[in-house]
């Protein structure tokens, strides 16, 4: 038994790992679009979905890239999701042919909100937790619901005290 807080069950993702995993996501999506296997556009859910969306758009040679800004977290506390910036309306329609990318689906509240707006879009995340997994068509890695993912943009290099001892 440990005295760790829930967010201390961490999965640390480096820039290299995120890049590899986002490329793996692109490989899974390659040729799966509705237009002879192609996608019309990629929409990244800000902020976490921006890096994977850029990598996917590069790997699949998709030049039309937009964003949707959804706020659902304040630090490590999840709140009700709300759209604070929408993608270009004439691009989106009902989402047909649009690939919507995020870094993680956790409880699914963010993707549920976006899916209601664009029901025919294809939802893809790099990482998925069990509660949110039913809301994505494509993902790379599943992690347990009680794991906190530490993304590289949230991290800084610093000394870490060993579990036992002082050196």
C-alpha positions in Angstrom: 0.0 0.0 0.0 1.3 3.4 -0.9 0.4 6.9 0.4 0.4 8.4 -3.1 -2.3 10.7 -4.3 -4.3 9.6 -7.3 -2.4 11.9 -9.7 0.9 10.4 -8.5 0.1 7.2 -10.4 1.8 8.8 -13.3 2.6 7.9 -16.9 5.4 10.2 -18.0 5.5 10.8 -21.7 8.6 12.3 -23.3 8.6 14.4 -26.5 10.2 11.4 -28.3 7.5 9.0 -27.1 4.7 11.4 -27.9 6.1 11.8 -31.4 6.3 8.0 -31.9 2.8 7.5 -30.6 1.4 10.3 -32.7 3.0 8.8 -35.8 1.5 5.4 -34.8 -1.9 7.1 -34.7 -1.3 8.5 -38.2 -0.4 5.0 -39.4 -3.7 3.7 -38.0 -5.6 6.4 -39.7 -3.8 6.2 -43.1 -6.3 5.3 -45.9 -9.3 5.2 -43.5 -10.9 8.5 -44.6 -14.2 8.5 -46.4 -12.9 10.1 -49.6 -11.0 7.2 -51.2 -9.2 6.8 -47.9 -8.4 10.5 -47.6 -9.4 13.0 -44.9 -10.6 16.6 -45.8 -9.1 18.2 -42.7 -7.6 17.7 -39.3 -9.0 19.6 -36.3 -6.9 19.6 -33.1 -8.6 20.0 -29.8 -6.6 22.6 -27.9 -4.3 22.6 -26.2 -3.3 18.9 -25.8 -4.4 17.9 -29.3 -2.3 20.5 -31.1 1.0 18.5 -31.2 -0.6 15.2 -32.2 -2.8 16.9 -34.8 0.3 18.5 -36.4 2.1 15.2 -36.5 -0.9 13.4 -38.0 -1.4 16.1 -40.6 2.2 16.0 -41.6 2.3 12.2 -41.8 -0.9 12.0 -43.8 -0.2 15.1 -45.9 -3.3 16.9 -44.8 -2.9 20.6 -45.4 -6.2 21.8 -44.0 -5.7 22.1 -40.2 -8.0 23.9 -37.8 -8.6 24.0 -34.0 -11.4 23.7 -31.6 -10.7 25.1 -28.1 -12.5 23.3 -25.3 -11.8 24.0 -21.7 -12.5 21.2 -19.3 -9.6 21.3 -16.8 -8.3 23.8 -14.3 -4.9 22.5 -13.3 -5.7 18.8 -12.5 -9.4 19.3 -11.7 -11.9 18.4 -14.4 -14.9 20.7 -14.8 -17.8 21.0 -17.3 -16.5 21.2 -20.8 -17.2 24.3 -22.9 -16.2 25.4 -26.3 -14.3 28.7 -26.3 -13.3 28.7 -30.0 -14.9 26.8 -32.8 -13.3 25.7 -36.1 -14.3 27.3 -39.4 -18.0 26.5 -39.9 -17.9 26.0 -43.7 -15.1 23.5 -43.2 -16.8 21.4 -40.6 -20.4 20.9 -41.6 -21.5 17.7 -39.7 -17.9 16.6 -39.6 -17.9 14.2 -42.6 -14.3 13.6 -43.7 -12.9 15.5 -40.8 -10.4 14.0 -38.4 -10.6 15.4 -34.8 -7.5 14.7 -32.8 -6.7 15.1 -29.1 -3.9 13.9 -26.9 -6.1 12.0 -24.5 -9.7 10.9 -23.9 -10.2 10.7 -20.1 -13.9 10.7 -19.0 -15.0 11.6 -22.5 -16.7 14.8 -21.5 -14.7 16.9 -24.0 -15.2 14.5 -26.9 -18.9 14.1 -26.1 -19.3 17.9 -26.4 -17.4 18.0 -29.7 -19.1 14.8 -31.1 -22.5 16.5 -30.5 -21.4 19.4 -32.7 -19.8 17.2 -35.4 -21.4 13.8 -35.2 -19.9 12.4 -38.5 -16.3 13.3 -37.7 -13.7 10.7 -36.9 -12.4 11.0 -33.4 -8.8 9.9 -32.7 -6.6 10.2 -29.6 -3.1 9.2 -28.8 -4.1 7.9 -25.3 -7.4 6.6 -24.0 -8.8 5.8 -20.6 -11.6 3.2 -20.2 -14.4 5.7 -19.4 -13.7 7.8 -22.6 -12.7 5.0 -24.9 -16.2 4.4 -26.4 -16.1 8.0 -27.7 -13.0 7.5 -30.0 -12.8 5.4 -33.2 -9.0 5.3 -33.1 -6.4 5.5 -30.4 -2.9 4.1 -29.7 -2.4 3.3 -26.0 -4.9 2.6 -23.3 -4.1 3.6 -19.7 -6.0 2.9 -16.5 -8.6 5.4 -15.4 -6.6 6.3 -12.2 -3.4 7.1 -14.1 -2.4 10.7 -14.6 -0.5 11.3 -17.8 2.3 13.8 -17.6 2.8 15.3 -21.0 6.1 16.8 -22.0 4.7 20.3 -22.2 3.8 20.0 -18.5 7.2 18.8 -17.4 10.6 20.3 -16.5 13.9 18.6 -15.8 14.7 18.6 -12.1 16.2 16.4 -9.4 13.8 13.7 -8.0 14.4 12.3 -4.5 14.8 8.5 -4.6 12.1 6.4 -3.0 14.5 5.1 -0.3 17.7 6.7 1.0 19.1 10.0 0.1 21.5 9.2 -2.8 
